[in-house]
Amino acid sequence: MTTRILRRWFVVHKWTSLVCTLFLLIVCVTGLPLLFSEQIWDTFVGDDDPPYEVLPPGTPNASLDVIVEKARALYPGQIITSVNPDDDEPAVLVSMAPSWQALKDDENYPDRPSGHWIKFDARTAKILEQSRPADAPKEPRTWTGIIMGICNRLHTSLFAYLPGRLFLGLMGGVFVASLVSGTVLYGRFMKRLPFGSVRRDRASRLTWLDLHNLLGTATLVWATVVGFTGLVNELQTPLFGLWRVTDVRQILRPYADLPVPSQDHLSSVQAAFDTAAKAAPGNEVTGLSFPGASFGSPVHYVLWTRGATPLRARLFTPVLVDARTGELTGAYPMPWYLRFLEISRPLHFGDYGGMPLKILWALLDVVVIGVLVSGLMLWVGKRRIATDARLRALGYELDDVDDAAVPALTAGIVR
């Protein structure tokens, strides 16, 4: 490799690292509590749900039609927007609103949403809990919720919504470029030293350099995967938007001008769940949206199914069931770019291997923070060396013992 090429790689590594270091430190530090968000929430806030009724093992769930009818009886005249079985508990969440128009109007008043929900015991169809009415005072926020909310907003968008997401996605790409250029630069150099060696008996800058190279090599593969998947995850909004204006629009085009039927004359919700399970074998049905929802058809139940294994748990396949007749319209696997996006999520979050994998992800995160800090120390040290050279050229005498610039101006030298 020629000197010119080496210099170019050095410039790439230097500037890509400088540009993304601050933002990566924010992402890495906020990512640590987010890895254990469920455990933190359970420890400091707890679960205030009422205890579930103790029933014999194997007790079947109640029909979803029974639960839907109870919700309608509780709020006559309102619409049901979705029905979602809980992933971890024997519960079903029914979301309701005064009307579809009221939900659209909520966009102008986000602090006063008109929608609400009812939580049912999936086995007995008894009401467990309800959300607070829209006109009720807000529940006081806990410090845990405030801190975790800040961490989440910083980690995903820097409080800048879509522009912030796209910017962090760009920083993820810059980080990957920094990793590639660092590998090219320091690959040969690391071969000269036994792996894991840190020269503590030399200048402090060499110690920081060895530490930077060692930690970077140890986390290279993991950091590349997490950096790249972070970039992909930040593109979720435009990617889902692309899907909506292409595939989804084409699928729903024949039904776009049809009126939304009254919910009093819709087919069975339970039968729609059963139909979706048969249409997507190997998947589990996670929820149902009623006709009229913003992300759906005016005459279809939209049922979301997903893979049953940890790695496939984010691979969703929507199923359309005609809500007027109960007949299957079709199952529509997501396009390749959304499947790639969803597959990348568990690799980024480390949530597909239980607590041991989360702990490993956290340890590697801490090591990457060490790489960023050591790289920053190298840059600061180099800046100090460059500053010393400029001061000497100006005629300052520098004390090499403490390696600090002493502003003792030599008379008659500075021009």
C-alpha contacts under 8 A as a table, 3 or more apart, distances in Angstrom:
res1	aa1	res2	aa2	distance
1	M	5	I	6.52
1	M	6	L	6.80
2	T	5	I	5.36
2	T	6	L	6.31
3	T	6	L	5.03
3	T	7	R	6.15
4	R	7	R	5.16
4	R	8	R	6.33
5	I	8	R	5.04
5	I	9	W	6.26
6	L	9	W	5.15
6	L	10	F	6.10
6	L	185	L	7.15
7	R	10	F	4.93
7	R	11	V	6.19
8	R	11	V	5.11
8	R	12	V	6.24
9	W	12	V	5.03
9	W	13	H	6.13
9	W	181	S	5.79
9	W	184	V	7.46
9	W	185	L	6.79
10	F	13	H	5.15
10	F	14	K	5.98
10	F	181	S	7.33
10	F	182	G	7.98
10	F	185	L	6.89
11	V	14	K	5.09
11	V	15	W	6.13
12	V	15	W	5.57
12	V	16	T	5.90
12	V	177	A	7.90
12	V	178	S	7.12
12	V	181	S	6.56
13	H	16	T	5.41
13	H	17	S	5.88
13	H	177	A	7.53
13	H	178	S	5.01
13	H	179	L	7.74
13	H	181	S	5.21
13	H	182	G	5.89
14	K	17	S	5.41
14	K	18	L	6.20
14	K	178	S	7.83
15	W	18	L	5.00
15	W	19	V	5.99
16	T	19	V	5.26
16	T	20	C	6.34
16	T	174	V	5.67
16	T	175	F	6.72
16	T	177	A	6.83
16	T	178	S	5.32
17	S	20	C	5.53
17	S	21	T	5.72
17	S	174	V	7.71
17	S	175	F	6.81
17	S	178	S	5.62
17	S	375	G	7.99
18	L	21	T	5.52
18	L	22	L	7.85
18	L	376	L	7.86
19	V	22	L	7.50
19	V	171	M	7.93
19	V	174	V	7.84
20	C	23	F	5.50
20	C	24	L	5.94
20	C	171	M	5.60
20	C	172	G	7.94
20	C	174	V	6.61
20	C	175	F	6.31
21	T	24	L	5.12
21	T	25	L	6.11
21	T	372	L	6.28
21	T	376	L	7.84
22	L	25	L	5.21
22	L	26	I	6.48
23	F	26	I	5.07
23	F	27	V	6.23
23	F	168	L	7.65
23	F	171	M	7.42
24	L	27	V	4.90
24	L	28	C	5.92
24	L	171	M	7.73
25	L	28	C	5.12
25	L	29	V	5.98
25	L	369	I	6.47
25	L	372	L	7.20
26	I	29	V	5.37
26	I	30	T	6.07
26	I	154	L	7.26
26	I	155	H	6.99
27	V	30	T	5.36
27	V	31	G	5.80
27	V	154	L	7.19
27	V	155	H	4.95
27	V	156	T	7.98
28	C	31	G	5.04
28	C	32	L	6.64
28	C	365	D	6.23
28	C	366	V	7.71
28	C	368	V	7.84
28	C	369	I	6.71
29	V	32	L	5.72
29	V	33	P	7.92
29	V	369	I	7.84
30	T	33	P	6.17
30	T	34	L	6.69
30	T	151	C	5.03
30	T	152	N	7.21
30	T	154	L	7.11
30	T	155	H	5.86
31	G	34	L	5.02
31	G	35	L	6.16
31	G	151	C	7.46
31	G	155	H	6.55
32	L	35	L	5.39
32	L	36	F	7.20
32	L	362	A	6.06
32	L	365	D	7.36
33	P	36	F	5.41
33	P	37	S	5.97
33	P	40	I	7.73
33	P	148	M	7.48
33	P	151	C	7.69
34	L	37	S	4.76
34	L	148	M	7.24
34	L	151	C	7.25
34	L	152	N	7.04
35	L	349	F	6.94
35	L	350	G	7.89
35	L	358	K	6.54
35	L	362	A	7.34
36	F	39	Q	5.36
36	F	40	I	6.07
36	F	358	K	7.59
37	S	40	I	5.07
37	S	41	W	5.97
37	S	148	M	7.53
38	E	41	W	5.16
38	E	42	D	6.11
39	Q	42	D	5.17
39	Q	43	T	6.05
40	I	43	T	5.16
40	I	44	F	6.10
40	I	45	V	7.96
40	I	144	T	7.98
41	W	44	F	5.52
41	W	45	V	5.33
41	W	46	G	6.39
41	W	144	T	7.07
41	W	145	G	7.99
42	D	45	V	5.57
42	D	46	G	4.25
42	D	47	D	6.46
43	T	46	G	5.78
44	F	144	T	6.83
45	V	142	T	7.84
45	V	144	T	7.24
49	D	128	L	7.38
49	D	129	E	7.20
50	P	128	L	6.44
50	P	129	E	7.67
52	Y	121	D	7.45
55	L	59	T	6.69
56	P	59	T	5.89
59	T	123	R	7.00
60	P	123	R	6.19
61	N	122	A	5.40
61	N	123	R	3.98
61	N	124	T	7.10
62	A	66	V	7.01
62	A	67	I	7.58
62	A	122	A	5.97
62	A	123	R	4.95
62	A	124	T	5.97
62	A	125	A	6.13
63	S	66	V	5.40
63	S	67	I	6.84
63	S	270	Q	6.31
64	L	67	I	5.03
64	L	68	V	6.12
64	L	269	V	6.34
64	L	270	Q	5.13
65	D	68	V	5.03
65	D	69	E	6.13
65	D	268	S	6.44
65	D	269	V	5.80
65	D	270	Q	5.83
66	V	69	E	5.21
66	V	70	K	6.27
66	V	125	A	7.16
67	I	70	K	5.16
67	I	71	A	6.33
67	I	120	F	7.28
67	I	125	A	5.61
68	V	71	A	5.15
68	V	72	R	6.31
68	V	94	V	7.45
69	E	72	R	5.05
69	E	73	A	6.11
70	K	73	A	5.07
70	K	74	L	6.16
71	A	74	L	5.11
71	A	75	Y	6.41
71	A	94	V	7.37
71	A	118	I	7.39
72	R	75	Y	5.22
72	R	76	P	5.38
72	R	77	G	7.63
72	R	78	Q	7.13
72	R	79	I	7.69
72	R	80	I	7.68
73	A	76	P	5.41
75	Y	78	Q	5.88
77	G	98	P	7.31
78	Q	96	M	6.80
78	Q	97	A	5.83
78	Q	98	P	4.58
78	Q	99	S	6.29
79	I	96	M	5.62
79	I	97	A	5.58
79	I	98	P	6.10
79	I	99	S	5.86
79	I	100	W	7.71
79	I	263	Q	7.21
80	I	83	V	7.90
80	I	94	V	7.12
80	I	95	S	5.91
80	I	96	M	4.37
80	I	97	A	6.58
80	I	290	F	6.97
81	T	94	V	7.74
81	T	95	S	5.52
81	T	96	M	5.37
81	T	97	A	7.02
81	T	289	S	5.92
81	T	290	F	5.33
81	T	293	A	6.82
82	S	94	V	5.98
82	S	95	S	5.28
82	S	96	M	7.34
82	S	287	G	7.17
82	S	288	L	5.42
82	S	289	S	4.37
82	S	290	F	5.81
83	V	92	V	7.03
83	V	93	L	5.88
83	V	94	V	4.71
83	V	95	S	6.50
83	V	287	G	5.72
83	V	288	L	5.23
83	V	289	S	6.70
84	N	92	V	5.68
84	N	93	L	5.12
84	N	94	V	6.49
84	N	286	T	6.19
84	N	287	G	4.26
84	N	288	L	6.38
85	P	90	P	7.81
85	P	91	A	6.01
85	P	92	V	4.21
85	P	93	L	6.10
85	P	122	A	7.75
85	P	286	T	6.30
85	P	287	G	6.44
86	D	89	E	5.58
86	D	90	P	6.59
86	D	91	A	5.32
86	D	92	V	5.66
86	D	93	L	7.03
86	D	286	T	7.94
87	D	286	T	7.71
90	P	121	D	6.12
90	P	122	A	5.17
90	P	123	R	6.87
91	A	119	K	6.65
91	A	120	F	5.52
91	A	121	D	4.61
91	A	122	A	4.50
91	A	123	R	7.76
92	V	119	K	5.77
92	V	120	F	5.18
92	V	121	D	6.42
92	V	122	A	5.51
93	L	117	W	6.61
93	L	118	I	5.80
93	L	119	K	4.62
93	L	120	F	6.40
94	V	117	W	5.47
94	V	118	I	5.25
94	V	119	K	6.43
94	V	120	F	7.84
95	S	115	G	7.07
95	S	116	H	5.79
95	S	117	W	4.23
95	S	118	I	6.51
96	M	115	G	5.66
96	M	116	H	5.44
96	M	117	W	5.85
97	A	100	W	7.20
97	A	102	A	7.22
97	A	103	L	7.00
97	A	114	S	6.03
97	A	115	G	4.38
97	A	116	H	6.28
98	P	102	A	6.29
98	P	114	S	7.00
98	P	115	G	7.32
99	S	102	A	5.16
99	S	103	L	6.69
100	W	103	L	5.18
100	W	104	K	6.49
100	W	292	G	7.05
100	W	293	A	7.45
101	Q	104	K	5.01
101	Q	105	D	6.19
102	A	105	D	5.00
102	A	106	D	6.30
102	A	114	S	6.55
103	L	106	D	5.07
103	L	107	E	7.40
103	L	113	P	7.58
103	L	114	S	6.53
103	L	115	G	6.82
104	K	107	E	5.87
105	D	108	N	5.71
105	D	109	Y	7.01
106	D	109	Y	4.86
106	D	110	P	5.60
106	D	112	R	7.13
106	D	113	P	5.53
106	D	114	S	6.73
107	E	110	P	5.67
109	Y	112	R	5.63
109	Y	113	P	6.86
110	P	113	P	5.84
112	R	134	A	5.98
112	R	135	D	7.37
113	P	116	H	7.98
113	P	134	A	6.06
114	S	134	A	5.63
115	G	134	A	7.49
116	H	130	Q	7.80
116	H	131	S	5.80
116	H	132	R	7.39
116	H	133	P	7.04
116	H	134	A	7.56
117	W	130	Q	5.90
117	W	131	S	5.51
118	I	127	I	7.10
118	I	128	L	7.78
118	I	129	E	6.09
118	I	130	Q	4.51
118	I	131	S	6.58
119	K	127	I	5.96
119	K	128	L	5.45
119	K	129	E	5.09
119	K	130	Q	6.02
120	F	125	A	5.47
120	F	126	K	5.40
120	F	127	I	4.46
120	F	128	L	5.30
120	F	129	E	7.20
121	D	124	T	5.57
121	D	125	A	5.02
121	D	126	K	5.30
121	D	127	I	6.37
121	D	128	L	6.28
122	A	125	A	5.55
122	A	126	K	7.91
127	I	130	Q	7.82
132	R	136	A	6.38
133	P	136	A	5.30
141	R	145	G	6.40
141	R	146	I	6.82
142	T	145	G	5.17
142	T	146	I	6.30
143	W	146	I	5.01
143	W	147	I	6.04
144	T	147	I	5.30
144	T	148	M	5.99
145	G	148	M	5.23
145	G	149	G	5.83
146	I	149	G	5.10
146	I	150	I	6.21
147	I	150	I	5.15
147	I	151	C	6.23
148	M	151	C	5.02
148	M	152	N	6.09
149	G	152	N	5.10
149	G	153	R	6.17
150	I	153	R	5.22
150	I	154	L	6.06
151	C	154	L	5.21
151	C	155	H	5.92
152	N	155	H	5.11
152	N	156	T	6.07
153	R	156	T	5.39
153	R	157	S	5.62
153	R	158	L	5.80
153	R	159	F	5.40
154	L	157	S	5.65
154	L	158	L	4.04
154	L	159	F	5.94
155	H	158	L	6.42
156	T	164	G	7.62
156	T	165	R	6.05
156	T	168	L	7.50
156	T	234	E	7.36
157	S	160	A	5.41
157	S	161	Y	5.41
157	S	162	L	6.97
157	S	163	P	7.52
157	S	164	G	4.24
157	S	165	R	4.45
157	S	166	L	7.95
157	S	167	F	7.94
157	S	168	L	6.84
158	L	161	Y	7.50
158	L	164	G	5.62
158	L	165	R	7.62
159	F	164	G	6.82
160	A	163	P	5.85
160	A	164	G	4.37
160	A	165	R	7.36
161	Y	164	G	5.29
161	Y	165	R	6.27
162	L	165	R	4.97
162	L	166	L	6.21
162	L	237	T	7.63
163	P	166	L	5.18
163	P	167	F	6.07
164	G	167	F	5.00
164	G	168	L	6.14
165	R	168	L	5.22
165	R	169	G	6.12
165	R	234	E	5.20
165	R	235	L	7.40
166	L	169	G	4.93
166	L	170	L	6.24
166	L	234	E	6.05
166	L	235	L	6.68
167	F	170	L	5.03
167	F	171	M	6.32
168	L	171	M	4.83
168	L	172	G	6.18
168	L	231	L	7.24
168	L	234	E	7.01
169	G	172	G	5.00
169	G	173	G	6.52
169	G	230	G	6.62
169	G	231	L	4.11
169	G	232	V	7.05
169	G	233	N	7.69
169	G	234	E	5.18
169	G	235	L	7.00
170	L	173	G	5.11
170	L	174	V	6.29
170	L	231	L	6.75
171	M	174	V	4.90
171	M	175	F	6.03
171	M	231	L	7.70
172	G	175	F	5.00
172	G	176	V	6.37
172	G	227	G	5.16
172	G	228	F	6.25
172	G	230	G	6.23
172	G	231	L	4.97
173	G	176	V	5.16
173	G	177	A	6.36
173	G	227	G	7.19
173	G	228	F	6.63
173	G	231	L	6.25
174	V	177	A	5.03
174	V	178	S	6.21
175	F	178	S	4.95
175	F	179	L	6.29
175	F	227	G	6.63
176	V	179	L	5.03
176	V	180	V	6.28
176	V	224	T	5.89
176	V	227	G	6.22
176	V	228	F	6.68
177	A	180	V	5.15
177	A	181	S	6.15
178	S	181	S	5.25
178	S	182	G	5.96
179	L	182	G	5.09
179	L	183	T	6.15
179	L	220	L	7.14
179	L	224	T	7.04
180	V	183	T	5.18
180	V	184	V	6.38
181	S	184	V	5.11
181	S	185	L	6.18
182	G	185	L	5.10
182	G	186	Y	5.93
182	G	187	G	7.85
183	T	186	Y	5.45
183	T	187	G	5.28
183	T	217	T	7.87
184	V	187	G	5.60
184	V	188	R	7.84
185	L	188	R	7.21
185	L	189	F	7.59
186	Y	189	F	4.93
186	Y	190	M	5.98
186	Y	213	N	7.06
187	G	190	M	5.50
187	G	191	K	6.81
188	R	191	K	5.31
188	R	192	R	7.17
189	F	192	R	5.61
189	F	193	L	7.52
190	M	193	L	5.61
190	M	194	P	7.71
190	M	195	F	7.28
190	M	213	N	7.41
191	K	194	P	7.16
191	K	195	F	7.79
193	L	197	S	6.68
194	P	197	S	5.75
195	F	214	L	7.51
196	G	214	L	6.12
197	S	210	D	7.28
197	S	214	L	7.87
198	V	207	T	5.98
198	V	210	D	5.21
198	V	211	L	6.19
199	R	202	R	5.95
199	R	206	L	6.70
199	R	207	T	5.35
199	R	210	D	6.82
200	R	203	A	7.58
200	R	204	S	7.31
200	R	206	L	7.87
200	R	207	T	5.50
202	R	206	L	6.44
202	R	207	T	7.00
203	A	206	L	5.45
203	A	207	T	6.70
204	S	207	T	5.00
204	S	208	W	6.32
205	R	208	W	5.11
205	R	209	L	6.10
205	R	378	L	6.44
205	R	381	G	6.80
206	L	209	L	4.87
206	L	210	D	6.09
207	T	210	D	5.24
207	T	211	L	6.14
208	W	211	L	5.04
208	W	212	H	5.97
208	W	374	S	5.81
208	W	375	G	7.78
208	W	377	M	7.16
208	W	378	L	6.52
209	L	212	H	5.06
209	L	213	N	6.14
209	L	374	S	7.38
209	L	375	G	7.70
209	L	378	L	6.76
210	D	213	N	5.15
210	D	214	L	5.99
211	L	214	L	5.13
211	L	215	L	6.08
211	L	371	V	7.80
211	L	374	S	7.01
212	H	215	L	5.46
212	H	216	G	5.92
212	H	370	G	7.63
212	H	371	V	5.29
212	H	374	S	5.39
212	H	375	G	6.17
213	N	216	G	5.10
213	N	217	T	6.00
213	N	371	V	7.97
214	L	217	T	5.26
214	L	218	A	6.21
215	L	218	A	5.10
215	L	219	T	6.27
215	L	367	V	6.51
215	L	368	V	7.24
215	L	370	G	7.23
215	L	371	V	5.85
216	G	219	T	5.39
216	G	220	L	5.63
216	G	368	V	7.28
216	G	371	V	5.91
217	T	220	L	5.10
218	A	221	V	7.99
219	T	222	W	5.38
219	T	223	A	5.73
219	T	364	L	6.77
219	T	367	V	7.39
219	T	368	V	6.95
220	L	223	A	5.29
220	L	224	T	6.05
221	V	224	T	5.19
221	V	225	V	6.25
222	W	225	V	5.20
222	W	226	V	6.10
222	W	364	L	7.72
223	A	226	V	5.17
223	A	227	G	5.76
223	A	368	V	7.35
224	T	227	G	5.14
224	T	228	F	5.99
225	V	228	F	5.30
225	V	229	T	6.01
225	V	347	L	7.42
225	V	348	H	7.39
226	V	229	T	5.17
226	V	230	G	5.86
226	V	347	L	6.94
226	V	348	H	5.03
227	G	230	G	5.07
227	G	231	L	6.36
228	F	231	L	5.08
228	F	232	V	6.41
229	T	232	V	4.93
229	T	233	N	6.05
229	T	341	L	7.99
229	T	344	S	5.45
229	T	345	R	6.95
229	T	347	L	7.17
229	T	348	H	5.71
230	G	233	N	5.09
230	G	234	E	6.29
230	G	348	H	6.47
231	L	234	E	5.39
231	L	235	L	6.87
232	V	235	L	5.36
232	V	236	Q	7.14
232	V	341	L	6.21
232	V	344	S	7.44
233	N	236	Q	5.47
233	N	341	L	6.38
233	N	344	S	7.46
233	N	345	R	6.94
234	E	237	T	7.50
235	L	238	P	5.78
235	L	239	L	6.09
236	Q	239	L	5.07
236	Q	240	F	5.94
236	Q	341	L	7.26
237	T	240	F	5.37
237	T	241	G	6.04
238	P	241	G	4.84
238	P	242	L	6.03
239	L	242	L	5.05
239	L	243	W	6.38
239	L	337	Y	7.47
239	L	338	L	6.90
240	F	243	W	4.99
240	F	244	R	6.24
240	F	338	L	7.31
241	G	244	R	5.11
241	G	245	V	6.38
242	L	245	V	5.39
242	L	246	T	6.17
243	W	246	T	5.27
243	W	247	D	5.55
243	W	248	V	6.23
243	W	335	P	7.67
244	R	247	D	6.25
244	R	248	V	4.78
244	R	249	R	5.99
245	V	248	V	6.37
245	V	249	R	5.37
246	T	249	R	5.51
246	T	250	Q	6.23
247	D	250	Q	5.20
247	D	251	I	6.22
248	V	251	I	5.13
248	V	252	L	6.16
249	R	252	L	5.28
249	R	253	R	5.77
250	Q	253	R	5.22
251	I	254	P	7.41
252	L	255	Y	5.48
252	L	256	A	5.99
252	L	296	G	7.97
252	L	297	S	6.32
253	R	256	A	5.15
254	P	257	D	7.71
255	Y	258	L	5.47
255	Y	297	S	6.95
255	Y	298	P	6.95
255	Y	299	V	7.24
256	A	297	S	7.15
256	A	298	P	6.97
258	L	298	P	6.49
258	L	299	V	7.27
259	P	298	P	6.38
259	P	299	V	7.51
260	V	291	P	6.39
260	V	292	G	5.89
260	V	298	P	4.83
260	V	299	V	5.89
261	P	265	H	7.28
261	P	266	L	7.51
261	P	291	P	7.66
261	P	298	P	7.66
261	P	299	V	6.73
261	P	324	R	7.84
262	S	265	H	5.83
262	S	266	L	7.15
263	Q	266	L	5.35
265	H	324	R	7.24
266	L	323	A	5.45
266	L	324	R	5.25
266	L	325	T	7.71
267	S	271	A	7.93
267	S	272	A	7.96
267	S	323	A	5.40
267	S	324	R	5.66
267	S	325	T	6.06
267	S	326	G	5.45
268	S	271	A	5.21
268	S	272	A	6.33
268	S	323	A	7.95
268	S	326	G	6.96
269	V	272	A	5.02
269	V	273	F	6.41
270	Q	273	F	5.15
270	Q	274	D	6.38
271	A	274	D	4.99
271	A	275	T	6.07
271	A	326	G	7.24
272	A	275	T	5.03
272	A	276	A	6.17
272	A	301	Y	7.48
272	A	303	L	7.94
272	A	321	V	6.37
272	A	326	G	6.40
273	F	276	A	5.21
273	F	277	A	6.27
273	F	285	V	6.79
273	F	288	L	7.78
273	F	303	L	7.27
274	D	277	A	5.17
274	D	278	K	6.48
275	T	278	K	5.27
275	T	279	A	6.21
275	T	321	V	7.71
275	T	328	L	6.83
276	A	279	A	4.92
276	A	280	A	6.22
276	A	285	V	7.00
276	A	303	L	6.70
276	A	305	T	7.60
276	A	319	V	6.02
276	A	320	L	7.89
276	A	321	V	7.60
276	A	328	L	7.79
277	A	280	A	5.44
277	A	281	P	6.18
277	A	283	N	6.85
277	A	284	E	6.53
277	A	285	V	6.26
277	A	305	T	7.69
278	K	281	P	5.59
279	A	319	V	7.47
279	A	328	L	7.99
279	A	330	G	7.64
279	A	331	A	6.45
280	A	283	N	5.68
280	A	305	T	7.17
280	A	317	T	7.53
280	A	319	V	7.93
280	A	331	A	7.02
282	G	307	G	6.62
282	G	308	A	6.67
283	N	305	T	5.75
283	N	306	R	5.05
283	N	307	G	4.60
283	N	308	A	5.53
284	E	305	T	5.29
284	E	306	R	5.53
284	E	307	G	6.45
284	E	308	A	6.13
285	V	303	L	6.88
285	V	304	W	5.82
285	V	305	T	4.25
285	V	306	R	6.63
286	T	303	L	7.49
286	T	304	W	5.64
286	T	305	T	5.62
286	T	306	R	7.12
287	G	303	L	5.69
287	G	304	W	5.47
287	G	305	T	7.50
288	L	301	Y	6.44
288	L	302	V	5.57
288	L	303	L	4.37
288	L	304	W	6.45
289	S	293	A	6.59
289	S	296	G	7.56
289	S	301	Y	5.73
289	S	302	V	5.13
289	S	303	L	6.45
290	F	293	A	6.20
290	F	300	H	7.02
290	F	301	Y	5.11
290	F	302	V	6.79
291	P	296	G	6.85
291	P	297	S	5.69
291	P	298	P	4.66
291	P	299	V	5.06
291	P	300	H	5.14
291	P	301	Y	5.64
291	P	302	V	7.65
291	P	323	A	7.24
292	G	296	G	6.70
292	G	297	S	6.13
292	G	298	P	4.53
292	G	299	V	7.22
293	A	296	G	5.38
293	A	297	S	7.06
293	A	298	P	7.41
296	G	300	H	7.46
296	G	301	Y	7.93
296	G	302	V	6.36
297	S	300	H	5.27
297	S	301	Y	7.47
297	S	302	V	7.49
299	V	322	D	6.24
299	V	323	A	5.87
299	V	324	R	6.93
300	H	320	L	5.96
300	H	321	V	5.44
300	H	322	D	4.48
300	H	323	A	4.84
300	H	324	R	7.65
301	Y	320	L	5.83
301	Y	321	V	5.18
301	Y	322	D	6.23
301	Y	323	A	5.48
302	V	318	P	6.54
302	V	319	V	5.82
302	V	320	L	4.99
302	V	321	V	6.67
303	L	318	P	5.66
303	L	319	V	5.09
303	L	320	L	6.43
303	L	321	V	7.72
304	W	316	F	6.43
304	W	317	T	6.04
304	W	318	P	4.63
304	W	319	V	6.35
305	T	316	F	5.44
305	T	317	T	5.19
305	T	318	P	6.08
305	T	319	V	7.40
306	R	312	R	7.07
306	R	313	A	5.61
306	R	314	R	6.32
306	R	315	L	5.38
306	R	316	F	4.34
306	R	317	T	6.10
307	G	310	P	7.83
307	G	311	L	7.98
307	G	312	R	4.53
307	G	313	A	4.61
307	G	314	R	6.89
307	G	315	L	5.89
307	G	316	F	7.01
308	A	312	R	6.41
308	A	313	A	5.72
309	T	312	R	5.19
309	T	313	A	5.68
310	P	313	A	5.12
310	P	352	Y	5.14
310	P	353	G	7.73
311	L	314	R	7.25
311	L	343	I	7.04
311	L	346	P	6.79
311	L	352	Y	6.24
312	R	315	L	5.24
312	R	343	I	7.22
313	A	316	F	7.67
314	R	342	E	5.42
314	R	343	I	6.78
314	R	345	R	7.73
315	L	339	R	6.20
315	L	342	E	5.89
315	L	343	I	6.96
316	F	333	P	7.32
316	F	334	M	7.07
317	T	331	A	6.76
317	T	332	Y	5.95
317	T	333	P	4.79
317	T	334	M	6.23
318	P	331	A	5.97
318	P	332	Y	5.71
318	P	333	P	6.82
318	P	334	M	7.91
319	V	329	T	7.71
319	V	330	G	5.88
319	V	331	A	4.30
319	V	332	Y	6.32
320	L	328	L	6.38
320	L	329	T	5.33
320	L	330	G	5.50
320	L	331	A	6.39
321	V	326	G	5.99
321	V	327	E	5.67
321	V	328	L	4.54
321	V	329	T	5.38
321	V	330	G	7.26
322	D	325	T	5.65
322	D	326	G	5.16
322	D	327	E	5.39
322	D	328	L	6.30
322	D	329	T	6.36
323	A	326	G	5.36
323	A	327	E	7.75
334	M	338	L	6.09
334	M	339	R	6.21
335	P	338	L	5.62
335	P	339	R	6.33
336	W	339	R	5.03
336	W	340	F	6.02
337	Y	340	F	5.03
337	Y	341	L	6.15
338	L	341	L	4.81
338	L	342	E	6.11
339	R	342	E	5.12
339	R	343	I	6.06
340	F	343	I	5.16
340	F	344	S	6.16
341	L	344	S	5.22
341	L	345	R	6.69
342	E	345	R	5.38
342	E	346	P	7.81
343	I	346	P	6.51
343	I	347	L	7.34
344	S	347	L	5.26
344	S	348	H	6.26
345	R	348	H	5.11
345	R	349	F	6.07
346	P	349	F	5.06
346	P	350	G	5.31
346	P	351	D	5.60
346	P	352	Y	5.89
347	L	350	G	5.45
347	L	351	D	7.82
350	G	353	G	6.87
350	G	357	L	6.15
350	G	358	K	5.69
350	G	361	W	6.35
351	D	354	G	6.16
351	D	357	L	7.21
351	D	358	K	6.49
352	Y	357	L	7.70
353	G	356	P	6.83
353	G	357	L	5.18
353	G	358	K	7.41
354	G	357	L	5.80
354	G	358	K	6.55
355	M	358	K	4.97
355	M	359	I	6.18
356	P	359	I	5.21
356	P	360	L	6.33
357	L	360	L	4.97
357	L	361	W	6.10
358	K	361	W	5.02
358	K	362	A	6.15
359	I	362	A	5.02
359	I	363	L	6.24
360	L	363	L	5.15
360	L	364	L	6.22
361	W	364	L	5.19
361	W	365	D	6.05
362	A	365	D	4.93
362	A	366	V	6.32
363	L	366	V	5.15
363	L	367	V	6.37
364	L	367	V	4.98
364	L	368	V	6.23
365	D	368	V	5.14
365	D	369	I	6.36
366	V	369	I	5.04
366	V	370	G	6.45
367	V	370	G	4.91
367	V	371	V	6.42
368	V	371	V	4.85
368	V	372	L	6.29
369	I	372	L	5.10
369	I	373	V	6.16
370	G	373	V	5.12
370	G	374	S	5.98
371	V	374	S	5.25
371	V	375	G	6.05
372	L	375	G	5.15
372	L	376	L	6.16
373	V	376	L	5.02
373	V	377	M	6.20
374	S	377	M	4.97
374	S	378	L	6.26
375	G	378	L	5.08
375	G	379	W	6.36
376	L	379	W	5.12
376	L	380	V	6.18
377	M	380	V	5.04
377	M	381	G	6.01
378	L	381	G	5.07
378	L	382	K	6.14
379	W	382	K	5.09
379	W	383	R	6.11
380	V	383	R	5.03
380	V	384	R	6.24
381	G	384	R	5.05
381	G	385	I	6.33
382	K	385	I	5.02
382	K	386	A	6.19
383	R	386	A	5.07
383	R	387	T	6.06
384	R	387	T	4.91
384	R	388	D	6.09
385	I	388	D	5.09
385	I	389	A	6.34
386	A	389	A	5.15
386	A	390	R	6.39
387	T	390	R	5.12
387	T	391	L	6.19
388	D	391	L	5.04
388	D	392	R	6.14
388	D	398	L	7.55
388	D	405	A	6.78
389	A	392	R	5.20
389	A	393	A	6.24
390	R	393	A	5.05
390	R	394	L	6.33
391	L	394	L	5.00
391	L	395	G	6.39
391	L	396	Y	5.39
391	L	397	E	7.94
391	L	405	A	7.95
392	R	395	G	5.02
392	R	396	Y	5.08
392	R	397	E	6.53
392	R	398	L	7.33
393	A	396	Y	7.48
394	L	413	I	7.55
394	L	414	V	5.63
394	L	415	R	7.68
395	G	409	L	6.77
395	G	410	T	6.25
395	G	413	I	5.53
395	G	414	V	5.45
396	Y	406	V	7.61
396	Y	407	P	6.57
396	Y	408	A	6.14
396	Y	409	L	5.13
396	Y	410	T	6.19
396	Y	414	V	7.98
397	E	405	A	7.75
397	E	406	V	6.83
397	E	407	P	7.44
397	E	408	A	6.10
397	E	409	L	6.77
397	E	410	T	6.95
398	L	403	D	7.56
398	L	404	A	6.78
398	L	405	A	5.10
398	L	406	V	5.50
398	L	407	P	7.78
398	L	408	A	7.89
399	D	402	D	6.27
399	D	403	D	6.00
399	D	404	A	6.17
399	D	405	A	6.52
399	D	406	V	6.49
400	D	403	D	4.58
400	D	404	A	6.98
401	V	404	A	8.00
409	L	414	V	7.60
410	T	413	I	5.87
410	T	414	V	7.27
411	A	414	V	7.24
412	G	415	R	7.60
